[in-house]
Amino acid sequence: MKSLQNKTAVITGGNSGIGLATVKVFKDRGAKVLFTGRNPETVAAAAKETGTIGVVSDQSDLKQIEGLVKRTSQELGKIDILFVNAGTIKMIPFGQVTEEIFDQYIKINQKGVYFTIQKFLPILNDNAVILLMSGGGTKTLTTPGSSLNQQTKSAANSMVRTLTLELAPRGIRINAILPSAIETDLMKNAGVPEETIPKTYGKLKESIPVKRTGKAEDVANLVAFLVSDEASYINGVEYVIDGGFARKAVF
Amino acid sequence: MKQLQNKTAVITGGNSGIGLATVKALKDRGAKVLFTGRNPETVAAAAKETGTIGVASDQSDLKQIEHLVKRTSQELGKVDILFINAGTLKIIPFEQVTEEIYDDYISINQKGFYFTLQKFLPILNDNAAVFLMSGSGTKTSTFLGSSLKFQAASAVNSMVRTLTLELAPRGIRINAILPAAVETDVYKHAGFPEEAIPQIYETIVAGVPLKRVGKAEEVANLVAFLASDEASYINGVEYIIDGGLARKAVF
């Protein structure tokens, strides 16, 4: 039997990067998968490519989250696995962050995560597993311009610490994944000029002990393990996956 | 193909508890396993039960470590997975720790880890995976009388942080496993009266959000996953497995 046979899974932000890789891995291991994304074209393309259910939904809008829960309930019934993965990234110097930028960023990357979990609770099965996408930088080193990103990711980590206890009576596990140095479209989406990206990753590789950047599939494999029954005693923790990047020499 | 097909693995302290569960888990997944233990009778029994190679060896004695490496080389050739798991547990009030107790404890639980890894390096394959058994109390809460235990385990964690870089040129990964509230014979071995043990577990369970103690097999599942090629980007980290114990409410 496959490790996720007959499990139902929801992945937000499943139309690209780590989310899309996770959609594929879950599907391959026997789960019934529904994923979301904001862009209707890429959602439709990813649904077709993976043979899963794609739903256009914006996690910064509570009404859309409620619509998503209703739709999920119709499509899959109760849920065994919820991977709250959707998010944007904005690298911007601290001094340039306006109130508008701040509010907008927190809304999708922090408040959206909070209420996605809250609204999904009624349709989660007892003993379900929740995974939150966080970032390795919340535990280790950061980069200039990451004040918004790390602020929201740290808030996501806090949800693991607080909700472990509140969800325990239903046997629901909650954990966070903290990746760093993974090669996805994130940098392009963050506004880094496309021609400089290979150089950025090239430089990055030199400081990673395993001498390569991570692939979205590396993270998806960890997620798939953590949501399986094999990981049933892993709860309330934050797992870094970064090839050893956090152990970078300081001199 | 099985997940660990044709991999060679060494597990110290494989004659009971988490070590023995890991011997079984790695064997089931296709690995050729050699394990150690200090007690010749339990080593022989575990070898027979699991169909693996058992070697009586004491990790507090460098000469025995060197001999173990030679024997391993003859039996398995080069090694892909090294799980340094052997250790003792002594719960003893700080004021009662004599120099002799201290030296003896550090010798097996800290120095023994250090030199087991050092002496095995020549017969580790490039891209091998090394695991160190630590304890989640090094990151979270501790209990009375645990000053020796967590001193040694914290020193073990430091090896992950420092050796990630030194082993990186050979592509060797190193990670620590930090379990807590897992049911094994460790309390019996620590000198607790057998009739007191159910009470100890009852107290532990009260603090675990999942409301049960973990099974040795659950830790073994995590080790097996981390040893596999699926986890090839997980390096230099400390993974807690404790059912959420670290998130225990303070009030």
Interface residues (C-beta under 8 A of the other chain):
Chain A: V160 R161 T164 L165 L167 A168 G171 R173 P209 V210 K211 R212 G214 K215 D218 V219 N221 L222 F225 E230 A231 S232 Y233 I234 N235 G236 V237 Y239 V240 I241 D242 G243 G244 F245 A246 R247 K248 A249
Chain B: V160 R161 T164 L165 L167 A168 G171 R173 V182 P209 L210 K211 G214 K215 E218 V219 N221 L222 F225 E230 A231 S232 Y233 I234 N235 G236 V237 Y239 I240 I241 D242 G243 G244 L245 A246 R247 K248 A249
